[in-house]
Amino acid sequence: MNKQIEEKAKALNQWILDQEVVKEYLKYEKLIENNQELKQLEEELKQLQQEIVIQKHSHSHCDSLIQEYEQKKKVFDENPLLYNYLSLKQEVNDLLCRIQDDINEQLKKKVD
């Protein structure tokens, strides 16, 4: 990679990291990583999913498991940390898509 492109890439990377939405997203990412309650609930949801699949495969009734899963999933989805994290994740993704579109547009102009 030529030096000028590398410098521009580093500058763009730093600009992205300096954006408030990215800083906030990274903050929430750390909070979620360190939240044992959310990790535990996520693990319980995974286990319930596996149990439901196994019971459905063996043609057993699993209505109570599905109900338990739905209740825990609702608690999980409505957790403010997770809700804010997912919202910020979407905003960061939108920002990165706009950057990608701008880069592609500029490259296309240079080719034309």
N, C-alpha and C positions, 0 to 999 in steps of 0.2 A: 504494500500500500504506500502510495507516495506520501511524503511528509505533510503536504498541505491538506490532503484529505484526512489524514490522521489527526491533525490539529483541529480541523473543523468538527470531526466526529467527537473529539474530547470536549470541545467547547459546547457542542449540542448536548452531550451527555450531562455536563455540569449545569447547563441551562435547565434541562429537564429536572434534575435533582433539586434545583433551587425553586422550582414552582411550588406554591403553597399546597396545591392539591396533592402533589407527589409526597411532600413532607408529611402531610396529614395521613395519607394512605400508609406510608411506611411506619408511622407512629401506631396506627391501628393494627397493622400487621404484627408488630412486636407485642402489642397488648393481647392479641388473640393467641399468638404463639405461647405466651406465658400464662394463659388462662386455663388452669387445670379443669375447672368446671366445664368449660366448653369442649375441651379435649375429651373428657369423660363422656359427655353427652353425645359427642360425635361417634365415639367408639360404641356406645350403646345402640345408636341408630344403625351403625354398620352391622352389629350382631343381630339386631332385630330383622334387618333386611335379609340376612343370610338365613335366619330361622324361617322367615316367611317363604322364601324361595324353596327351602327344603320341604316345608309342610305342603306347599302347593304342588311340588313335584310328587310327593307321596299321596296326593289327593286328600290330605287332611284339612279339616276346617281350621282356618287361621284368623278368623274374624277378631278375636280378642288381641292377637298379636298385631294385626293391622291397626286396630284402634289404639293400642299402646304406642305403636310406632308414630301414628299421626299426632298423638298428643305430645310426644317428645319432640317430634319434628317442628311442631308449632312453637314450642318453647325455644327450640334452637333457632328457628328462623326469626323469631321476634326479639331475640337478644339484641339490645342496643349496640353492643360492640360489633357484632356480626353484621347487623343491618347497616351501620355506618361504614364498615369496612367494604361491604359489597357495593354500596353506593359510590364510595370513593374509587373503588377498583374500576367501576364503569366510567367514571370521569377521567381517570388516568388513561384508560384504554381509548376513550374518545380523543383525548389529547394526542396520544401516540399515533392514532389513525390520521388525524389532521396533519401531523408532522410528516408522516409517511406520504400522504397525498401531496403535500407541498414539495417534498423532495422529488417525488416522481414527476410532478408538473415541471419543476425546474430542469430536471434531466431531459425531459421530453423537449423542452424549449431549446436546449443546447444541441440536441440531435437534429432538430428540424432546421 
